[in-house]
């Protein structure tokens, strides 16, 4: 296991209604099978982290990527939006890899 406490990231998503920031802090990187990080996105405060675990397993012809996003009940209204966001990200990743660009 690789310790990554203290490492963080910021992603800015450009939207028609204005930019949205997504911030994260890595908790665990176990290459190539597991990535765990704390995550917060606008409008949440910096103290209102959610936890994301990404598991990667060997599969015939490639691998299977399974994200689990644990959210506090206060963010229940964002569940569908979060699920759609992850689906969009994974579909984009699949297209990139299928086209030989990854």
TORKOL-4160 file (C-alpha; in steps of 0.2 Angstrom, whole numbers, padded with zeros to 4 digits, m for minus):
102
<pt num="1" X="0000" Y="0000" Z="0000"/>
<pt num="2" X="0006" Y="0018" Z="m0004"/>
<pt num="3" X="0003" Y="0031" Z="0009"/>
<pt num="4" X="m0003" Y="0047" Z="0001"/>
<pt num="5" X="m0009" Y="0058" Z="0015"/>
<pt num="6" X="m0008" Y="0076" Z="0012"/>
<pt num="7" X="m0008" Y="0074" Z="m0007"/>
<pt num="8" X="m0023" Y="0083" Z="m0015"/>
<pt num="9" X="m0031" Y="0088" Z="m0032"/>
<pt num="10" X="m0042" Y="0102" Z="m0039"/>
<pt num="11" X="m0052" Y="0099" Z="m0055"/>
<pt num="12" X="m0062" Y="0114" Z="m0063"/>
<pt num="13" X="m0077" Y="0109" Z="m0073"/>
<pt num="14" X="m0082" Y="0122" Z="m0086"/>
<pt num="15" X="m0101" Y="0124" Z="m0087"/>
<pt num="16" X="m0112" Y="0135" Z="m0096"/>
<pt num="17" X="m0119" Y="0142" Z="m0079"/>
<pt num="18" X="m0101" Y="0145" Z="m0073"/>
<pt num="19" X="m0086" Y="0135" Z="m0067"/>
<pt num="20" X="m0088" Y="0121" Z="m0053"/>
<pt num="21" X="m0073" Y="0116" Z="m0043"/>
<pt num="22" X="m0070" Y="0098" Z="m0037"/>
<pt num="23" X="m0057" Y="0095" Z="m0024"/>
<pt num="24" X="m0050" Y="0079" Z="m0017"/>
<pt num="25" X="m0037" Y="0072" Z="m0005"/>
<pt num="26" X="m0030" Y="0055" Z="m0008"/>
<pt num="27" X="m0030" Y="0042" Z="0006"/>
<pt num="28" X="m0024" Y="0027" Z="m0002"/>
<pt num="29" X="m0016" Y="0022" Z="m0019"/>
<pt num="30" X="m0013" Y="0003" Z="m0021"/>
<pt num="31" X="m0008" Y="0001" Z="m0039"/>
<pt num="32" X="m0015" Y="m0006" Z="m0050"/>
<pt num="33" X="m0031" Y="m0011" Z="m0040"/>
<pt num="34" X="m0037" Y="0002" Z="m0028"/>
<pt num="35" X="m0038" Y="0021" Z="m0026"/>
<pt num="36" X="m0047" Y="0029" Z="m0011"/>
<pt num="37" X="m0049" Y="0048" Z="m0009"/>
<pt num="38" X="m0060" Y="0061" Z="0000"/>
<pt num="39" X="m0070" Y="0072" Z="m0012"/>
<pt num="40" X="m0080" Y="0088" Z="m0011"/>
<pt num="41" X="m0088" Y="0098" Z="m0025"/>
<pt num="42" X="m0096" Y="0115" Z="m0025"/>
<pt num="43" X="m0107" Y="0120" Z="m0016"/>
<pt num="44" X="m0101" Y="0109" Z="m0002"/>
<pt num="45" X="m0089" Y="0117" Z="0011"/>
<pt num="46" X="m0071" Y="0110" Z="0012"/>
<pt num="47" X="m0076" Y="0101" Z="0028"/>
<pt num="48" X="m0090" Y="0091" Z="0020"/>
<pt num="49" X="m0080" Y="0077" Z="0012"/>
<pt num="50" X="m0087" Y="0062" Z="0003"/>
<pt num="51" X="m0077" Y="0046" Z="0001"/>
<pt num="52" X="m0074" Y="0038" Z="m0016"/>
<pt num="53" X="m0066" Y="0021" Z="m0018"/>
<pt num="54" X="m0061" Y="0015" Z="m0035"/>
<pt num="55" X="m0058" Y="m0004" Z="m0037"/>
<pt num="56" X="m0050" Y="m0011" Z="m0053"/>
<pt num="57" X="m0050" Y="m0030" Z="m0056"/>
<pt num="58" X="m0044" Y="m0040" Z="m0071"/>
<pt num="59" X="m0057" Y="m0046" Z="m0083"/>
<pt num="60" X="m0056" Y="m0055" Z="m0100"/>
<pt num="61" X="m0050" Y="m0043" Z="m0112"/>
<pt num="62" X="m0046" Y="m0029" Z="m0100"/>
<pt num="63" X="m0052" Y="m0024" Z="m0083"/>
<pt num="64" X="m0067" Y="m0019" Z="m0073"/>
<pt num="65" X="m0068" Y="m0002" Z="m0064"/>
<pt num="66" X="m0080" Y="m0001" Z="m0050"/>
<pt num="67" X="m0082" Y="0016" Z="m0041"/>
<pt num="68" X="m0091" Y="0018" Z="m0024"/>
<pt num="69" X="m0095" Y="0035" Z="m0019"/>
<pt num="70" X="m0100" Y="0036" Z="0000"/>
<pt num="71" X="m0111" Y="0052" Z="0003"/>
<pt num="72" X="m0118" Y="0059" Z="0019"/>
<pt num="73" X="m0137" Y="0058" Z="0020"/>
<pt num="74" X="m0137" Y="0078" Z="0019"/>
<pt num="75" X="m0132" Y="0076" Z="0001"/>
<pt num="76" X="m0146" Y="0064" Z="m0004"/>
<pt num="77" X="m0153" Y="0076" Z="m0016"/>
<pt num="78" X="m0137" Y="0075" Z="m0026"/>
<pt num="79" X="m0137" Y="0056" Z="m0028"/>
<pt num="80" X="m0144" Y="0055" Z="m0045"/>
<pt num="81" X="m0133" Y="0069" Z="m0052"/>
<pt num="82" X="m0118" Y="0060" Z="m0044"/>
<pt num="83" X="m0123" Y="0044" Z="m0052"/>
<pt num="84" X="m0125" Y="0052" Z="m0069"/>
<pt num="85" X="m0108" Y="0061" Z="m0067"/>
<pt num="86" X="m0099" Y="0045" Z="m0064"/>
<pt num="87" X="m0108" Y="0036" Z="m0078"/>
<pt num="88" X="m0103" Y="0051" Z="m0090"/>
<pt num="89" X="m0085" Y="0050" Z="m0084"/>
<pt num="90" X="m0084" Y="0031" Z="m0086"/>
<pt num="91" X="m0092" Y="0032" Z="m0103"/>
<pt num="92" X="m0079" Y="0045" Z="m0109"/>
<pt num="93" X="m0065" Y="0034" Z="m0102"/>
<pt num="94" X="m0071" Y="0019" Z="m0111"/>
<pt num="95" X="m0072" Y="0029" Z="m0128"/>
<pt num="96" X="m0055" Y="0035" Z="m0126"/>
<pt num="97" X="m0048" Y="0018" Z="m0122"/>
<pt num="98" X="m0058" Y="0010" Z="m0136"/>
<pt num="99" X="m0051" Y="0023" Z="m0149"/>
<pt num="100" X="m0033" Y="0019" Z="m0143"/>
<pt num="101" X="m0030" Y="0035" Z="m0135"/>
<pt num="102" X="m0027" Y="0029" Z="m0118"/>
